[in-house]
Amino acid sequence: MNRTVLLLATTLLATPLLAAPSALLAQSSSSSLVAPDATTDSASLLVFDGGAGQAASPIRGARNGGAVSDGMFSRLAFGVGISPLGIQLQVATNISRHFNVRGTGYFFDYTHNFNTDGISANAKLNLASAGASLDVYPFHKGFRLSPGVLFYNQNQVTAATNVAAGTQFTLNDNTYYSANANPATGATPVVGTATLGLYANKPAFSITTGWGNMVKSTGHWSFPFEAGVAFTGQPTLTASLTGWACTDQAQTQCQNINDPNNPIAQAVQSNLSAQIAKWTNDISPLRFYPILSFGAAYSFRTR
């Protein structure tokens, strides 16, 4: 997926999280528009022009410790970082002193060759995901809790296998040999594909905690840290093999493993299914995807 589109989608889809807090704040503001108490100091509501005694405009903005608080959506922040989900791009804005809304996109690609049970494979890790979260700062700054959702997730590992002719390989503790190419019989060496999906739950809910506020009320730079998990669900694994397999190294007993009518093919496919079940059990703990990120962010006032 184009990474620019991924970030734009992250920003747009983060918008629904703004609705509820915005409505609550609107209600709070409207309910506070009542006549001031008779004992209220008029100086706290009006500013007077020197000794002329003429009333000026009311003070705008709620005062907090002598400082005027930033209004909703008055600041915007962009950030970058690294995470087990990949390279991280973030955008955030403020709702109130205690709430920010944040959109995040991740991407990363990596290729690696490996060998298991005699089967050589070229594997490619492709990370591409996007999510949104509500950052809650109970103490106004520093520590935060962030419930969120990973609404786009295409994290997966794909592999292409090529078992060299005459090479031994093992499936479910049973040994086979990849056939030599033979135009007369149509025999070809064993090849295959496999896919490991890390996106069983769509969308996937997440919960993190961290330190650092991307949307700073003063200054521009911050260095937020975050740790938590995304509940992506148990990984899925699929694999398939094609070609000819032999039960002996001399290759006197070889059959097309996609022919359901011969016993060698039936045995290979049965053992492949059993092997996939073992691998699936081995990776079952990965149903909780770790989030551990650190990065830098720059914020600025929008109005």
HELIX and SHEET records of a PDB file:
HELIX    1   1 ARG A    3  LEU A   13  1                                  11    
HELIX    2   2 PRO A   16  SER A   31  1                                  16    
HELIX    3   3 SER A   42  SER A   44  5                                   3    
HELIX    4   4 PRO A  263  ASP A  282  1                                  20    
HELIX    5   5 SER A  284  ARG A  287  5                                   4    
SHEET    1   A 2 ARG A  63  ASN A  64  0                                        
SHEET    2   A 2 ALA A  67  VAL A  68 -1                                        
SHEET    1   B 9 TRP A 221  SER A 222  0                                        
SHEET    2   B 9 TYR A 289  ARG A 301 -1                                        
SHEET    3   B 9 ARG A  75  SER A  83 -1                                        
SHEET    4   B 9 GLY A  86  ASN A  94 -1                                        
SHEET    5   B 9 PHE A  99  THR A 116 -1                                        
SHEET    6   B 9 ILE A 119  VAL A 136 -1                                        
SHEET    7   B 9 PHE A 143  ASN A 153 -1                                        
SHEET    8   B 9 ALA A 204  TRP A 211 -1                                        
SHEET    9   B 9 PHE A 225  ALA A 230 -1                                        
SHEET    1   C 9 TRP A 221  SER A 222  0                                        
SHEET    2   C 9 TYR A 289  ARG A 301 -1                                        
SHEET    3   C 9 ARG A  75  SER A  83 -1                                        
SHEET    4   C 9 GLY A  86  ASN A  94 -1                                        
SHEET    5   C 9 PHE A  99  THR A 116 -1                                        
SHEET    6   C 9 ILE A 119  VAL A 136 -1                                        
SHEET    7   C 9 GLN A 156  ASN A 162 -1                                        
SHEET    8   C 9 VAL A 191  GLY A 197 -1                                        
SHEET    9   C 9 THR A 236  THR A 242 -1                                        
SHEET    1   D 4 GLN A 168  LEU A 171  0                                        
SHEET    2   D 4 ASN A 174  SER A 178 -1                                        
SHEET    3   D 4 TRP A 244  CYS A 246 -1                                        
SHEET    4   D 4 CYS A 254  ASN A 256 -1                                        
END                                                                             
